[in-house]
Amino acid sequence: MTNPNVDIDPGGVHQAGDDMGDLAVSARDRANHALDSSAVAAEAHSGWLISPALADCRRVWTDRLNQTLDEVDQAAIKLHASASSYSATDKEGARRLDAVEQELTR
């Protein structure tokens, strides 16, 4: 039979949330400028039919990259919430076990 205890390190989960949040922050600036060359090309060829298409393509992809980074941010927040919930539940369980032990030793 396997050990029924679940051993989770909330600190590690919090750290993973921090790392994901940091990743989203550092990637956001790059994402917002990743397609700057498309804007330059669109402006340089303003009389051509390709110009609006390049501008639209840049906008759509920048929006999609930011949406993905928002999802990474949300995952980081959820990791923090999960770790906090686990810690709170663990503390509550320990408190209840202590209360039972005190009752039994009276």
N, C-alpha and C positions, 0 to 999 in steps of 0.2 A: 504494500500500500504506500502511496506517495504521501509526503508530508502535507497535511491540509492547511498549514500556515502559509499565508501570502506575505512575502517579505519585499516591501516596496520602500525605496529610499526617496522620501519626498524631496529631499535636497537635490537629488539628481534630476527629478522631474521639474523642480523650479529652475534648475540650471538650464535644462533643455528649453524651457519657456523663455528664459533670458536670451539664450543663444538664437532662438527663432526670431524673437523681437529685434535683436541687434541685426540679424541678417536682413530682415525686412527694411529696417531703417537705412542700412548701408546700400541696399540694392535699389531703393526708391530713387535716389538721385541719379544713379546710373540708368535706371529704366526711363526716367523722364528725359534723358539726353541721349539715349541709345540710337535714336533715329534722327538726330539733328541733321545729318547729312541729307536726309530726304527733304527736310525743310529748306535747306540751302539749294538743293536741286530744283525744288518746286518754285522757289523765288527767282532763281536764275533763268527759268524757262516759263515765265508768267504768261506769255502769249500762246503757249502750246497747250494742247488738250491734256497732256500728261500731268501738268502742274496741279490741277485740283485733285486728280486721282492720287498723286503722291501725298498731298496734304491730308486727304481723307485717310489714306492708308496709315500714315504716321499717327494721326489722331486715334484711329481704331486700335492700333497695336499698343500705343502708349496707354490708352484706357484699359486694355486687356491686361497689360503688365501690372498696372496699378491695382486692378481688381484682384489679380493673383496675389500681390503683396498684401492687400487687405485681408485675404484669406489666411495668409501666413501669420499676420498679426492676430487674427481671431484665434488661430490654433495656439499661439503663444499664450494668449489670455486664458484659453480653456485649460492648457497645461498647468498654469498657475492655480486656477480654480480647483482643478482635480487634486493637485498636491496639497493645497490648503484644506480641502474637504477630507482628504485621507488623514492628514495630521490631526484635524479636529475630531474625527471619528475615532482615531487611535487613542487620543487623550481621553475622550469620553469613555471608551471601553476600559481603559486603565483606571479611571475614576470609579467606575461601577464595580470593577473587580476588587478594588481596595475597600469599597463600602461593604461588599459581601464578606470579604475577609475579616473586616472589623466586626461585623455581626456574628460571624461564626466563632470568633475568639472571645466573645463576651462571656 
